[in-house]
């Protein structure tokens, strides 16, 4: 609660009129295959399973590191509950992100190959330093993940990102999982949202 109070006070004190640089022309987000679902948004029903996987990853790392690298890679596998099962609709996400000011990309750089958004059923929204990728299955979202390629330096952007992630978590009952760091964030909790985003704040 104290952390949330501090963040709210900070934003209220620092917030200025959105600068002209915030009116961003369309960019082409880069979708690296290595980053596919590395920072993933998933239904809350997966929380126990995710914590179990975190423990297995730690144990696997301890037993497979030979001093130079890992002898075997740990495969995370499918989660028990997906956003398709929860019927998280693409049109809902389209409207939420557009209303919040996220830019819908018309093209995506798929690991070096530029194609129209929608190729491989993937769409993207965001800014040059922060992209939300959505993989669709019919009218529902199959996978949602983030790609953060730079620091967050504008207060207005921090405000937009925090409010968007919190609303998405609250309305969709969603968590954010960072598989690379084995950290889990409850997007329904404003403190968790702030804790995640402030890693990228300058």
C-alpha atoms as one frame of an Amber mdcrd trajectory, in Angstrom:
protein
   0.000   0.000   0.000   2.851   2.405   0.825   4.498   1.620  -2.518   1.242
   2.302  -4.385   0.784   5.596  -2.488   4.317   6.658  -3.416   3.785   5.809
  -7.107   0.486   7.715  -7.231   2.067  10.742  -5.558   5.033  10.569  -7.909
   2.841  10.426 -11.008   0.628  13.235  -9.754   3.661  15.426  -9.032   5.541
  14.589 -12.230   2.744  14.338 -14.765   2.855  17.029 -17.420   0.988  17.665
 -20.620   1.795  14.840 -22.989   4.704  16.060 -25.140   4.534  16.287 -28.896
   7.090  13.468 -29.052   4.380  11.219 -27.584   2.503  11.470 -30.876   4.425
   8.590 -32.382   4.303   7.693 -36.023   3.831   4.015 -36.764   6.780   1.788
 -36.052   7.451  -1.795 -37.139   7.800  -3.948 -34.006  10.420  -6.677 -33.993
   9.266 -10.143 -32.966  12.300 -12.196 -32.025  11.713 -15.937 -31.874  13.814
 -16.098 -28.688  11.421 -13.647 -27.013   8.256 -15.559 -27.936   6.173 -15.595
 -24.729   9.224 -14.954 -22.537   7.194 -12.297 -20.714   3.698 -13.711 -20.962
   0.210 -12.697 -19.830  -1.860 -15.673 -18.660  -5.049 -16.499 -16.705  -4.823
 -16.422 -12.900  -5.850 -20.080 -12.684  -2.264 -20.964 -13.689  -0.656 -19.452
 -10.588   0.001 -22.692  -8.673   1.285 -24.443 -11.781   3.626 -21.552 -12.628
   5.169 -21.545  -9.139   5.715 -25.298  -9.473   7.453 -24.760 -12.826   9.663
 -22.036 -11.310  10.881 -24.557  -8.756  11.512 -27.172 -11.449  13.465 -24.627
 -13.525  15.679 -23.841 -10.531  16.318 -27.516  -9.845  17.001 -28.174 -13.530
  19.467 -25.275 -13.678  21.335 -26.524 -10.627  21.782 -30.036 -12.027  22.451
 -29.201 -15.701  24.969 -26.368 -15.492  28.498 -27.631 -16.184  30.360 -24.385
 -15.562  30.189 -23.232 -19.168  26.535 -23.647 -20.089  23.470 -25.816 -19.681
  23.643 -29.389 -20.944  19.887 -29.542 -21.500  17.159 -26.945 -21.903  14.068
 -27.026 -19.734  10.823 -27.142 -21.719   8.027 -25.240 -20.008   5.189 -26.790
 -22.004   1.571 -25.687 -22.206  -0.179 -24.137 -19.225  -3.326 -25.771 -17.803
  -5.498 -22.750 -18.655  -5.169 -20.563 -21.750  -6.725 -17.241 -22.710  -8.710
 -19.172 -25.331 -10.261 -21.277 -22.571 -11.125 -18.055 -20.740 -12.633 -16.670
 -23.982 -10.559 -13.484 -23.942 -11.788 -11.873 -27.138  -9.597 -10.179 -29.735
 -12.110  -7.380 -30.312 -12.036  -6.575 -26.576  -8.231  -6.328 -26.650  -8.300
  -4.266 -29.857 -10.631  -1.715 -28.294  -8.872  -1.582 -24.918  -5.419  -1.031
 -26.384  -6.593   1.435 -29.040  -8.580   3.445 -26.485  -5.475   3.634 -24.264
  -3.398   5.080 -27.099  -1.446   1.992 -28.160  -0.502   2.063 -31.834  -1.731
  -0.901 -33.866   1.106  -2.051 -36.129   0.268  -2.664 -39.773   3.516  -4.615
 -40.285   5.663  -6.791 -38.023   9.318  -7.762 -38.391   9.161 -11.524 -37.851
  12.750 -12.248 -36.819  14.148 -10.413 -39.849  11.268 -10.831 -42.308   8.736
  -8.007 -42.555   5.165  -9.126 -43.172   1.718  -7.638 -42.709   0.333  -7.752
 -39.184  -1.968 -10.733 -38.947   0.515 -13.026 -40.676   0.743 -16.174 -38.560
  -2.370 -14.797 -36.761  -0.222 -12.346 -34.789  -0.987  -8.681 -34.206   0.963
  -6.056 -32.271   0.260  -2.846 -30.348   2.489  -0.409 -28.574   5.381   1.987
 -28.891   8.966   1.771 -30.166  10.168   0.590 -26.741   7.181  -1.505 -25.593
   5.052  -3.907 -27.641   2.160  -6.185 -26.751   1.953  -9.125 -29.152  -1.288
 -11.109 -29.462  -1.598 -14.448 -31.208  -5.189 -15.168 -32.190  -7.243 -18.291
 -32.594 -10.522 -17.515 -34.335 -12.087 -14.664 -32.300 -10.040 -15.304 -29.146
  -6.513 -14.518 -27.941  -4.384 -17.656 -27.819  -1.149 -16.150 -26.421  -0.285
 -12.643 -25.195   3.273 -11.538 -24.526   5.365  -8.409 -24.129   8.551  -7.242
 -25.802  10.385  -4.419 -24.040  13.274  -3.095 -26.112  14.124   0.111 -24.291
  13.739   2.067 -21.095  10.635   4.037 -20.121  11.601   7.695 -19.766   8.269
   9.551 -20.064   5.824   9.850 -17.173   2.878   9.826 -19.576   3.996   6.446
 -20.954   4.465   4.961 -17.497   0.960   6.152 -16.659  -0.535   4.629 -19.832
   1.265   1.303 -19.408   0.406   0.911 -15.733  -3.269   1.734 -16.211  -3.559
  -0.533 -19.247  -1.913  -3.549 -17.619  -3.934  -3.075 -14.445  -7.237  -2.816
 -16.350  -6.329  -5.839 -18.457  -5.517  -7.820 -15.330  -8.613  -6.691 -13.440
 -11.108  -7.278 -16.257  -9.450 -10.373 -17.705  -8.262 -11.894 -14.400  -4.692
 -12.167 -15.661  -1.142 -12.577 -14.401   2.171 -11.617 -15.957   4.928 -14.224
 -15.843   8.572 -13.550 -16.689   9.991 -16.972 -17.455  13.571 -15.672 -17.748
  13.651 -14.360 -14.171  11.061 -16.740 -12.663   8.947 -13.869 -11.396   5.163
 -13.729 -11.267   3.134 -10.504 -11.137  -0.571 -10.228 -10.398  -1.881  -7.671
 -12.898  -4.973  -7.173 -10.729  -2.682  -5.628  -8.139  -1.485  -2.079  -8.864
   1.627  -2.611  -6.725   2.643  -5.640  -8.793   2.107  -3.717 -12.030   4.283
  -0.862 -10.750   6.972  -3.268  -9.523   7.188  -4.838 -12.984   7.265  -1.565
 -14.949   9.714   0.225 -12.656  12.405  -2.241 -13.722  12.411  -0.350 -17.023
  11.955   3.182 -15.654  14.707   5.755 -15.815
